[in-house]
Amino acid sequence: MNELEQIGLAAMRDCWITGGTSFDLAPVAWQQIAGGSDSDEKERRLLAIAAQALEIALRPAAPSTLKRRPQLPELALPMLPDRLRPLVRAALKQAADTRGKARVVTLVASHGLVLHPMDWMPGASDQDSPDVYAPWVDWQAGVEGQSHISQDRLTAQNWDDFYPAARRTALAEMRRREPALARLLIEAKGSGEPAEIRLALIQLMHFGLGPDDVPFLKGLSADRSGKVRELAGRLLARLGQHGLPGEGGGEDPVTELAAFISAGKSGFIRRRTTYTPVKPKSPAQDQRRAELFGTCNLVDLATRFGVGAPEFIAGWQFGADNNADIFFARMVAASGSDGAVAQMADTLVAEGGKPALFVLQLMPRLDTGRKQVLVRLILKDAAYLASLSLLEAAEAGWVEWSDLGQVLQALRSAVGGSDDGARRTADSVLEILGFLATSATATRLVDEMVAAGMPPAAPSLGLLRLNAALAEYQSESRK
């Protein structure tokens, strides 16, 4: 249709709007089709022709840059019922960061449900959402020319047929069941991937990590990516091996880090060696010390003092420097063996779980039992309430009412008091407890906070209400 015809259509439309007739304004061909009838019928026929022209003939063509995407994959779990979606949206809105949103998603998944895609979708690079969302992660990535066949067994032959997220899920499961086979796949196919993907593949080696993985990890000393080499060194340290050689030049990082630690003796009858962090003399030294703790590994540092990792952990003097304690805990979590991490956690438990910040660094490496023991210790000391916002890698829905300890009274005081800082801390803690608590505890805690003076519709109660509603829905579904 040319420009003159479009102008004619516009004139006809204006005529109809003003209540007039447009037969004389129509193109000759249209007049021939509409002719031979009364005036009203002519207008109706012209209207039908005009509508067809506007809606079909003049429909704009899709731009060449527009790509048709496949249908959103169906997930393995049923979708959250519509009546609970407002609670989910409120909880997601209240979440301050991606960690908070991940708690909402994980809580729902722990009840055997997934979110509606209009309420939440994982990002294309999301590696922290529950495995059930892997098809959506791949859909977001928009990888073309591949078919999603995660129901098949991952092999070297069908490696390229798997979307990245589905591939990671399959490899993680394979590392748990057949670590050697998964390692061979990573070794065979990972070298051809970009550095970011190689790093994600090597991270999967922590599942089922064992002595048979040492040759492969040592072979990564020639990898093009410094991050891959650093990660491989930490995984070797978890196996009691020394880290990969550095880049060369300058002072050895382990020696430099050891200068920030003083070895001494304690005890009159049973003498033992102690390791005390030395206070840095300037902010620049403090920053450098943090960098060294982040790049060195536990085995090399302990060897520098002539002892093994267990002796070094046993001799570390907690409390001399809070920053150094946190850096040391991160080092143990990143490069310590499973035994070293458990030893440090048990040491902190024996001391009452203090301070909480040290405990939280170890959480991702601990088994479920130790995680729960340490979280319970934190909950029993109101002084460490604020640190709960840093909690990671905890399971959902297990904290009972009896576990709340001093936290409950501290929450009541904060809600009923006038201290804005205490109220903000209480809001943060209530969100964490909405994730950690059992549904029965969540229901009771909402009632307690409302009785203490919190508005019933307070946003900080959102995750607690969702927790309780999920259990109620499951109970109704079983009937």
C-alpha positions as CSV (number, residue, x, y, z in Angstrom):
1,M,0.0,0.0,0.0
2,N,1.5,3.3,-1.1
3,E,1.5,6.6,0.8
4,L,-1.5,8.1,-1.1
5,E,-3.6,5.1,-0.1
6,Q,-2.6,5.5,3.5
7,I,-3.5,9.2,3.4
8,G,-6.9,8.2,2.0
9,L,-7.5,5.7,4.8
10,A,-6.7,8.4,7.3
11,A,-9.3,10.7,5.7
12,M,-11.9,7.9,5.8
13,R,-11.2,7.3,9.4
14,D,-11.6,11.0,10.3
15,C,-14.9,11.1,8.4
16,W,-16.3,8.1,10.3
17,I,-15.2,9.7,13.6
18,T,-17.2,12.8,12.9
19,G,-20.2,10.8,11.8
20,G,-20.0,11.4,8.1
21,T,-19.9,9.1,5.1
22,S,-16.6,8.2,3.4
23,F,-17.7,6.4,0.2
24,D,-16.6,9.3,-2.1
25,L,-13.1,9.3,-0.3
26,A,-12.5,5.6,-0.9
27,P,-10.2,4.3,-3.7
28,V,-12.0,3.4,-6.9
29,A,-11.4,-0.3,-6.5
30,W,-13.0,-0.2,-3.0
31,Q,-16.0,1.7,-4.4
32,Q,-16.6,-1.0,-6.9
33,I,-16.6,-3.7,-4.2
34,A,-18.8,-1.6,-1.9
35,G,-21.2,-0.4,-4.6
36,G,-24.6,-1.7,-5.5
37,S,-26.1,-1.5,-2.1
38,D,-27.7,1.1,0.2
39,S,-25.5,3.8,1.8
40,D,-25.3,2.1,5.2
41,E,-24.2,-1.2,3.7
42,K,-21.6,0.7,1.6
43,E,-20.1,2.2,4.8
44,R,-20.0,-1.2,6.5
45,R,-18.3,-2.8,3.6
46,L,-15.7,0.0,3.4
47,L,-15.1,-0.3,7.2
48,A,-14.4,-4.1,6.8
49,I,-12.0,-3.4,3.9
50,A,-10.3,-0.6,5.8
51,A,-9.9,-2.8,8.9
52,Q,-8.4,-5.6,6.8
53,A,-6.0,-3.2,5.2
54,L,-4.9,-1.6,8.5
55,E,-4.7,-4.8,10.6
56,I,-3.2,-7.2,7.9
57,A,-1.9,-5.3,4.9
58,L,-0.1,-2.6,6.9
59,R,1.2,-4.8,9.7
60,P,4.8,-3.8,10.1
61,A,7.4,-6.4,9.3
62,A,9.6,-7.7,12.0
63,P,13.1,-6.1,12.0
64,S,16.0,-8.3,10.8
65,T,17.6,-8.1,14.3
66,L,14.6,-9.7,15.9
67,K,15.2,-13.4,16.8
68,R,12.6,-16.0,17.6
69,R,13.4,-17.7,20.9
70,P,12.3,-21.2,21.9
71,Q,9.5,-21.7,24.3
72,L,10.4,-21.4,27.9
73,P,11.2,-24.9,29.2
74,E,9.0,-26.6,31.7
75,L,10.7,-27.3,35.0
76,A,10.7,-30.6,36.9
77,L,8.7,-29.2,39.9
78,P,5.2,-27.8,39.9
79,M,4.7,-24.0,39.8
80,L,3.7,-22.0,42.9
81,P,0.0,-21.6,43.0
82,D,-1.3,-18.2,42.1
83,R,-2.7,-17.4,45.5
84,L,0.9,-17.5,47.0
85,R,2.5,-15.4,44.3
86,P,1.7,-12.1,46.0
87,L,3.6,-13.3,49.1
88,V,6.6,-14.3,46.9
89,R,6.6,-10.9,45.1
90,A,6.5,-9.1,48.5
91,A,9.4,-11.2,49.8
92,L,11.5,-10.7,46.6
93,K,10.8,-6.9,46.8
94,Q,12.0,-6.8,50.4
95,A,15.2,-8.7,49.7
96,A,18.1,-6.2,49.7
97,D,20.4,-8.1,47.3
98,T,20.8,-11.3,45.2
99,R,21.7,-13.3,48.3
100,G,18.3,-12.3,49.8
101,K,16.4,-13.2,46.6
102,A,18.3,-16.5,46.4
103,R,16.9,-17.3,49.9
104,V,13.3,-16.8,48.7
105,V,13.9,-19.0,45.6
106,T,15.6,-21.7,47.7
107,L,12.9,-21.7,50.4
108,V,10.2,-22.2,47.7
109,A,12.2,-25.0,46.1
110,S,12.7,-26.7,49.5
111,H,8.9,-27.1,49.5
112,G,8.9,-28.8,46.1
113,L,7.7,-25.8,44.1
114,V,9.2,-23.3,41.6
115,L,8.4,-19.6,41.0
116,H,6.4,-18.2,38.2
117,P,8.7,-16.7,35.5
118,M,6.8,-13.4,35.6
119,D,7.8,-13.1,39.3
120,W,11.4,-14.2,39.1
121,M,13.9,-15.5,36.5
122,P,17.5,-16.6,37.0
123,G,20.1,-14.7,35.1
124,A,22.1,-16.1,32.1
125,S,25.2,-16.5,34.3
126,D,23.4,-17.6,37.5
127,Q,25.2,-20.5,39.2
128,D,23.6,-20.2,42.6
129,S,20.0,-20.9,42.0
130,P,18.7,-24.4,42.7
131,D,19.5,-27.0,40.1
132,V,15.8,-27.3,39.1
133,Y,16.2,-23.9,37.3
134,A,19.1,-24.9,35.1
135,P,16.8,-25.1,32.0
136,W,15.7,-21.5,32.6
137,V,19.3,-20.4,33.0
138,D,20.2,-21.9,29.6
139,W,17.1,-20.4,28.1
140,Q,18.2,-16.9,29.3
141,A,21.7,-17.5,27.9
142,G,20.0,-18.0,24.5
143,V,22.5,-20.5,23.2
144,E,21.6,-21.3,19.6
145,G,22.0,-24.5,17.7
146,Q,21.7,-26.8,20.7
147,S,19.1,-29.1,22.0
148,H,18.4,-29.5,25.7
149,I,18.9,-33.2,26.4
150,S,19.7,-33.2,30.1
151,Q,17.8,-36.4,30.4
152,D,20.7,-38.1,28.6
153,R,24.0,-39.0,30.2
154,L,26.7,-36.4,29.5
155,T,29.6,-37.7,27.4
156,A,32.4,-36.2,25.3
157,Q,30.3,-37.0,22.2
158,N,27.2,-35.0,23.3
159,W,29.1,-32.3,25.3
160,D,28.0,-29.6,22.8
161,D,24.4,-30.8,22.9
162,F,24.0,-29.7,26.5
163,Y,23.3,-26.1,27.5
164,P,26.0,-24.7,29.9
165,A,23.9,-24.8,33.1
166,A,22.6,-28.3,32.3
167,R,26.2,-29.4,31.7
168,R,27.3,-28.0,35.1
169,T,24.5,-29.8,36.8
170,A,25.3,-33.1,35.1
171,L,29.0,-32.7,35.9
172,A,28.4,-31.9,39.5
173,E,26.2,-35.0,39.9
174,M,28.8,-37.1,38.0
175,R,31.6,-35.8,40.3
176,R,29.6,-37.0,43.3
177,R,29.0,-40.5,41.8
178,E,31.9,-41.0,39.4
179,P,34.5,-38.4,40.0
180,A,37.2,-39.9,37.8
181,L,34.8,-40.0,34.7
182,A,33.8,-36.4,35.4
183,R,37.5,-35.3,35.7
184,L,38.3,-36.9,32.4
185,L,35.4,-35.0,30.7
186,I,36.6,-31.7,32.2
187,E,40.1,-32.4,31.2
188,A,39.1,-33.4,27.6
189,K,36.6,-30.6,26.9
190,G,37.5,-27.8,29.3
191,S,40.7,-26.7,27.6
192,G,38.8,-25.6,24.6
193,E,36.4,-23.4,26.6
194,P,36.9,-19.6,27.5
195,A,38.6,-18.8,30.8
196,E,35.3,-18.0,32.6
197,I,33.8,-21.4,31.7
198,R,37.0,-23.2,32.5
199,L,37.0,-21.7,35.9
200,A,33.4,-22.8,36.5
201,L,34.3,-26.3,35.4
202,I,37.3,-26.5,37.7
203,Q,35.2,-25.3,40.6
204,L,33.1,-28.5,40.2
205,M,36.2,-30.5,41.1
206,H,35.5,-29.8,44.8
207,F,32.7,-32.4,44.6
208,G,34.4,-35.8,45.3
209,L,37.9,-34.2,45.5
210,G,40.5,-36.9,46.1
211,P,44.1,-37.9,45.6
212,D,43.4,-39.1,42.0
213,D,42.7,-35.5,41.0
214,V,46.3,-34.3,41.9
215,P,48.0,-34.9,38.5
216,F,45.2,-33.0,36.7
217,L,45.3,-30.1,39.1
218,K,49.0,-29.9,38.9
219,G,48.8,-29.8,35.2
220,L,46.8,-26.6,35.4
221,S,50.0,-24.8,36.3
222,A,50.3,-24.0,32.6
223,D,46.7,-22.7,32.2
224,R,46.4,-19.4,30.5
225,S,44.1,-18.0,33.3
226,G,45.6,-16.8,36.5
227,K,42.3,-17.4,38.3
228,V,42.3,-21.0,37.1
229,R,45.8,-21.5,38.4
230,E,44.9,-20.0,41.7
231,L,41.8,-22.2,42.1
232,A,43.8,-25.3,41.2
233,G,46.4,-24.4,43.9
234,R,43.7,-24.1,46.5
235,L,42.1,-27.4,45.5
236,L,45.6,-29.0,45.8
237,A,46.0,-27.5,49.2
238,R,42.7,-29.2,50.3
239,L,44.4,-32.5,49.4
240,G,47.5,-31.7,51.5
241,Q,49.6,-30.7,48.5
242,H,51.6,-27.5,48.0
243,G,50.2,-24.9,45.8
244,L,51.2,-24.3,42.2
245,P,54.3,-22.2,41.5
246,G,53.8,-18.5,41.4
247,E,54.4,-16.1,38.5
248,G,58.0,-15.4,39.7
249,G,59.6,-12.1,40.6
250,G,59.3,-10.3,43.9
251,E,59.1,-11.8,47.4
252,D,57.5,-15.2,47.9
253,P,53.9,-14.4,49.0
254,V,53.9,-17.1,51.7
255,T,57.1,-15.7,53.2
256,E,55.6,-12.2,53.0
257,L,52.4,-13.4,54.8
258,A,54.4,-15.3,57.4
259,A,56.0,-11.9,58.4
260,F,52.5,-10.8,59.6
261,I,52.4,-13.8,62.0
262,S,54.4,-14.3,65.2
263,A,55.2,-17.7,66.5
264,G,55.5,-18.1,70.3
265,K,55.1,-20.5,73.2
266,S,52.4,-20.9,75.8
267,G,51.7,-23.2,78.8
268,F,53.9,-24.1,81.7
269,I,53.4,-27.9,81.9
270,R,52.4,-28.7,78.3
271,R,54.3,-26.2,76.1
272,R,52.7,-25.6,72.7
273,T,53.5,-23.3,69.9
274,T,51.1,-20.4,69.2
275,Y,50.6,-18.3,66.1
276,T,49.5,-14.7,66.7
277,P,48.7,-12.2,64.0
278,V,50.9,-9.1,64.1
279,K,49.0,-5.8,64.0
280,P,49.7,-4.0,60.7
281,K,51.3,-0.6,61.0
282,S,49.2,1.1,58.3
283,P,46.0,0.6,56.2
284,A,48.2,-0.3,53.2
285,Q,49.8,-3.2,55.2
286,D,46.3,-4.3,56.3
287,Q,45.2,-4.4,52.7
288,R,48.3,-6.2,51.6
289,R,47.8,-8.8,54.4
290,A,44.2,-9.4,53.3
291,E,45.4,-9.9,49.7
292,L,48.0,-12.4,50.8
293,F,45.5,-14.4,52.9
294,G,43.3,-14.5,49.8
295,T,46.0,-15.9,47.5
296,C,48.1,-18.1,49.7
297,N,47.0,-21.5,51.0
298,L,46.9,-23.1,54.4
299,V,49.3,-26.0,53.7
300,D,52.1,-23.7,52.4
301,L,51.6,-21.2,55.3
302,A,51.8,-24.0,57.9
303,T,54.8,-25.5,56.2
304,R,56.5,-22.2,56.3
305,F,56.3,-22.5,60.1
306,G,57.5,-26.1,60.1
307,V,54.2,-27.7,61.1
308,G,51.1,-29.3,59.5
309,A,47.8,-27.7,59.0
310,P,46.2,-29.3,62.2
311,E,49.0,-27.9,64.4
312,F,48.8,-24.5,62.8
313,I,45.0,-24.2,63.4
314,A,45.3,-25.5,66.9
315,G,47.9,-22.9,67.7
316,W,46.2,-19.9,66.1
317,Q,45.4,-17.2,68.7
318,F,41.8,-16.1,68.1
319,G,40.9,-12.7,69.4
320,A,44.3,-11.0,68.9
321,D,43.1,-9.3,65.7
322,N,39.5,-9.7,64.4
323,N,40.4,-8.8,60.8
324,A,43.2,-11.4,60.8
325,D,40.9,-14.0,62.3
326,I,38.4,-13.4,59.5
327,F,41.1,-13.6,56.8
328,F,42.5,-16.8,58.4
329,A,39.0,-18.4,58.5
330,R,38.5,-17.5,54.8
331,M,41.9,-19.2,54.0
332,V,40.9,-22.3,55.9
333,A,37.5,-22.4,54.1
334,A,39.2,-21.9,50.7
335,S,42.2,-24.1,50.9
336,G,41.9,-26.3,54.0
337,S,41.1,-30.0,53.8
338,D,37.8,-31.2,55.0
339,G,39.5,-32.3,58.2
340,A,41.0,-28.8,58.7
341,V,37.7,-27.1,58.2
342,A,35.9,-29.5,60.6
343,Q,38.7,-29.0,63.2
344,M,38.4,-25.2,63.1
345,A,34.6,-25.4,63.3
346,D,34.8,-27.8,66.3
347,T,37.4,-25.5,68.0
348,L,35.0,-22.6,67.6
349,V,32.1,-24.7,69.0
350,A,34.2,-25.6,72.0
351,E,34.7,-21.9,72.6
352,G,31.0,-21.1,72.4
353,G,30.9,-20.4,68.6
354,K,32.5,-17.0,69.1
355,P,33.0,-14.8,67.2
356,A,30.2,-15.4,64.8
357,L,32.0,-13.8,61.8
358,F,34.7,-16.5,61.9
359,V,32.1,-19.2,61.9
360,L,30.3,-17.8,58.9
361,Q,33.4,-18.0,56.7
362,L,33.4,-21.8,57.2
363,M,29.7,-22.5,56.5
364,P,30.0,-23.4,52.8
365,R,32.4,-26.2,53.6
366,L,30.7,-27.8,56.5
367,D,28.3,-30.7,56.7
368,T,24.7,-30.1,57.6
369,G,25.1,-31.2,61.2
370,R,28.0,-28.8,61.9
371,K,26.2,-26.0,60.1
372,Q,23.2,-26.3,62.4
373,V,25.3,-26.5,65.6
374,L,27.1,-23.3,64.7
375,V,24.0,-21.4,63.7
376,R,22.3,-22.4,66.9
377,L,25.3,-21.1,68.8
378,I,25.0,-17.8,67.0
379,L,21.3,-17.6,67.7
380,K,21.9,-18.0,71.4
381,D,24.0,-14.9,71.6
382,A,22.2,-11.6,70.8
383,A,25.5,-9.8,70.4
384,Y,26.0,-11.5,67.0
385,L,22.5,-10.9,65.6
386,A,23.7,-8.6,62.8
387,S,26.2,-11.2,61.5
388,L,23.4,-13.5,60.5
389,S,22.8,-11.3,57.4
390,L,26.1,-12.8,56.1
391,L,25.0,-16.4,56.4
392,E,25.5,-18.5,53.3
393,A,25.1,-22.1,52.3
394,A,22.6,-22.9,55.0
395,E,19.6,-25.2,54.5
396,A,16.1,-23.9,54.7
397,G,13.4,-24.7,57.2
398,W,15.0,-26.4,60.2
399,V,15.3,-23.9,63.1
400,E,12.9,-24.7,65.9
401,W,11.3,-22.4,68.4
402,S,13.6,-23.7,71.1
403,D,16.7,-22.8,69.0
404,L,16.0,-19.0,69.1
405,G,17.6,-18.5,72.6
406,Q,18.4,-14.8,73.2
407,V,17.4,-13.8,69.7
408,L,13.7,-13.9,70.6
409,Q,14.1,-11.5,73.5
410,A,16.4,-9.2,71.5
411,L,13.8,-9.1,68.7
412,R,11.0,-8.2,71.1
413,S,13.1,-5.4,72.6
414,A,14.1,-4.0,69.2
415,V,10.5,-4.1,67.8
416,G,9.1,-2.4,70.9
417,G,11.9,0.1,71.4
418,S,12.8,3.4,69.7
419,D,16.3,2.6,68.5
420,D,16.2,2.8,64.7
421,G,19.5,0.8,64.3
422,A,18.2,-2.0,66.5
423,R,15.0,-2.1,64.4
424,R,16.9,-2.4,61.2
425,T,18.9,-5.2,62.6
426,A,15.7,-6.9,63.7
427,D,14.2,-6.6,60.2
428,S,17.3,-8.2,58.7
429,V,17.3,-11.1,61.3
430,L,13.6,-11.7,60.7
431,E,14.2,-12.1,57.0
432,I,17.0,-14.7,57.7
433,L,14.7,-16.5,60.2
434,G,12.0,-16.6,57.5
435,F,14.4,-18.8,55.5
436,L,15.9,-20.9,58.4
437,A,12.8,-21.5,60.5
438,T,10.4,-24.4,60.3
439,S,6.9,-23.4,59.2
440,A,5.5,-23.8,62.7
441,T,8.3,-21.6,64.1
442,A,7.6,-19.0,61.3
443,T,3.9,-18.8,62.2
444,R,4.6,-18.4,65.9
445,L,7.3,-15.8,65.3
446,V,5.0,-13.7,63.2
447,D,2.4,-13.7,66.1
448,E,5.2,-12.8,68.6
449,M,6.4,-9.8,66.6
450,V,2.9,-8.5,66.0
451,A,2.2,-8.8,69.7
452,A,5.5,-6.9,70.4
453,G,4.2,-4.0,68.3
454,M,5.3,-4.7,64.7
455,P,2.6,-3.9,62.1
456,P,1.0,-7.1,60.8
457,A,1.8,-6.1,57.2
458,A,5.5,-5.2,57.9
459,P,7.7,-6.1,54.9
460,S,10.2,-7.8,57.2
461,L,7.6,-10.4,58.1
462,G,7.1,-11.3,54.4
463,L,9.4,-14.3,54.2
464,L,8.1,-15.7,57.5
465,R,4.5,-15.4,56.1
466,L,5.6,-17.1,52.9
467,N,7.2,-19.9,54.9
468,A,4.1,-20.5,56.9
469,A,1.8,-20.3,53.8
470,L,3.9,-22.9,51.9
471,A,3.5,-25.4,54.6
472,E,-0.3,-24.7,54.8
473,Y,-0.6,-25.2,51.0
474,Q,1.3,-28.5,51.2
475,S,-0.9,-29.7,54.0
476,E,-4.0,-28.9,52.0
477,S,-2.6,-30.6,48.9
478,R,-2.1,-33.8,50.8
479,K,-5.7,-34.0,51.9
